[in-house]
């Protein structure tokens, strides 16, 4: 995923902030290194655009992982 794809609609709709989410079909909600990298890229892009990333949530069969709740933001 590229930040321009994530922010295209929020820019068009004049969003004040965004929350991104995706699922892990494996059921393991722990973020992969790639999840952590894209979160950092999206956070930086949001700061540049003035559309802050409020959270990144990963959903699995038995629960979820919130970057904010885990203190990663």
N, C-alpha and C positions, 0 to 999 in steps of 0.2 A: 504494500500500500504506500502511496506517496502523499505527502501533506497536501499537495494541490488538489488531489481527489477528495480528501477528507474535508477541506475547507471551501471547496467550490460552492456548495449550496449554502453553508452558513454565511459566506460573503454575500451571495445573491439575496438571501433572506434577511440580511442585516442582523444576524444573531449577536447576542451580547456575550455568549459563552457556549461551549459545547462539552458534552460528555460522550466518550466513545466506548463502545462495547463490542465484544465478539465472543464466540463460543469455542470451547475446546471439546470436540466430539469424544476425545479419549476419556473425558471426565476429570482429568487432572487439571485443576485450575491454577496451578503454579505458573507464573509468567516465564516464558522462555527468554533466552537472551535477546531474541528478535523482538519479542513483546516489549521488553525494557527499552530497547533501542528506538523503536518507533514511538513509544510513549515520550521519550526525551525529545525526539525530533518534532512531534506534534506539539509538545509543550512549548518548545522554542519558537515554532512557527506561529502558534497562537499568540505568544507574547509580541512577536513582530507585527502581527496583523491587528492586535487589539481585540482578539477573540480568545480569551483564555480557555485552556483545557482544564475543566474542573475535576475530571476523574477519568480513569480507564478501568472498565470492569470486564472481567473474564468470567463467563458463565460455564458451568459444567453440570453434569447430571446430578451431583450431590451438593452443589453449592456455588459459590462465586468467590472471586478475588477482587478486591477494590484497592487500587494503588493508594487512594487517600486513606482508607481505613487501616492500611498496613504502614502508613507513615512514610511512604516512598516519595510523595510529593513534597 
